[in-house]
């Protein structure tokens, strides 16, 4: 049977690998040689799972959204990652990576953030473990995600503003990598999404796979089988999406659906729809699909969503899209905002702007009453209230 997972060389088909400067080669090799033994050890798994249960609040509920189901004539379940401690799926990965850092003897943590949820999650676990933390965040995102900035500072993190490029997620990643190059011996970079050089995409996928692991058990209990007809998640770098898809990658009974940020439209310069508009190249240490000019210069992305405002995509999602294993929709800003208001009014759940993008796919699908749909609500919408209020659809 064909597998869609990573191979022994760190590639998903033609995508992935580790393309890093010489100064970081030792760091990535040390991580590559260590991560599987640590992650698969009984000691790691026991501590990680105990903290997921007692600190994060897992398992997150799988909620049958009855009003949404009536509207779209299918059985729609929401995987409630918005109910995790810190308000998003990001805590799963941050918690696992800081345990990995500690096991490797690292004493200083750095991270990047766009929407701020990964920054908050990293600052949270650093407070828990008593480690210093620096979070790089573009000034554009600092302005539109100020509540999360203040949360990070309250947790004791240093938030370092980034003023290069369009001052969003790509630029924050650039600065975090520069920091790592300058402090390779004691520093661990907690990568927030399924991007970057191998083994980061696989580390993030394994840690976030708790999402699909729980869906298997929860669906079995609710409907008598452990798989849906459609499994859906938003994708920027792709951490919540690969966590949602992980245990279903090779089950082709399940249709994988992802939504990327179309911004003001794929036919405009203001988009972050990497899969629809990108071409193959190298970004942040990985071969993947990138928004770039014909001569390889990265094109600045645009999205109303800070968490999806990235000019690349995780290599696993580039592979799933290129092979046809996943169907990818491009969702524009206004469609996402309308979907967020729809869920809020129907179910009393305010989703993150990122999550709203996958909810906006529902009107574009042809569903039947027998179809079982699982949608991951990757985070809650508290951080996005200003954007929602400034862009009311009515």
C-alpha positions, 0 to 999 in steps of 0.5 A: 500500500502506498504511504503518504508519510515521511521516508527515511531521508526526511522527504514526503515524495519530492518535498522535505529534506534539510537544506540548512547553512553549515552553522546549523548542520550540527544542530539539525543532525543532533536533533535528527539523531535524537528525536525518535529515541526520545519521543518513543521512550516510555519516560517521554510518553508517560510525562507527555501524556500526563501533561496533556491530560492534566495540564492541557485538558485533553482529550479535547471534545468531539462535538456534534454540531447539530445546527450546522449539520441541519444547515449542510445536511450531513453529520458534522462533528467539531474537534474542539482544539479551541478548548485546550489550555492557551486556546489552540492546538499549539500547546500540544506541540510546544509541550512535547518540544520543550520536553525534547529540548530538556532531554537534549540538555538545551537551556534556552528556548526560542520560537516564532509566532504569527497569530500569537498562539504558538508564542503563547503556548511556548511562553506557557511551557517555558514558564512551566519548565522554568526556561528562558524564552524569546519569541520573534513576532513581526510588527504587523502581527504584534499590532493585530494580535496585541492580546496574545503579545501581552499574554506572552509578556505576562508569562515571562517571555521576551517578545522580539519585534521583527521589522523586515519584509512585511513584518509577519510570520515569514520574517519572524521565522527568518529572525528565529533562524538567525538567532539559532545560528548565533546560539547553536550550543544551548538553544532549542528552536521550538518550531510552531508548524510542520515546516522547516528542515527535517526532522521538524515537520515529522516532530510536529506531526508526531506531537500533533497526532494526538488530535487524530488519535483521539478522533479515532476513539471518539468517533468509534464511541459516537458512531460505531466506526473510527473514521469519517467520510471527510476530515477537514482542517485549515492549513498555513504551515500545517500543524493542526492539519497534519495532526488531524490527518496523521492517523488517516493518511493511508486510509483512502476511505477518508477524504482529506480536505484543507483550506488555505488563505486566499486573502483577497483572491488567488487572482490578486497580489494579495494572497497566501494561497501557496498550494494554488499559486506556488511553485517548488523551491526552498524555504526555511530549510525545506523543499516545498511549494512557495509563493515566489517570482520566476527567479526565486524571490519570495513573494510577500503573502497576505491574509486577514489571518495572521496564522495563515499569512505564510508564503510556504506550506509544510512539505507533507501538505505539498505532497498530499496536494501534489498527489491528489490525496488531499483536496485544497480549497482557497478561501478568501478573507470575506468567506472566512469572516462569514463562516466565523459569524455563521458558526458563532450564531448557530453553535455559540462557538467563536472560532479563530480566524484560521479555523474559520477558513476551513468552515468556509469550505462547507458551502462549496461541498456536496454533502449527503445526510449519511456523510460524517464530517469532522472539522478541527476548530484549531483555536478560539477567536478571542484574539481575532475580535478586532478583525471580526468587528472591523469586517462584519459581513452584515 
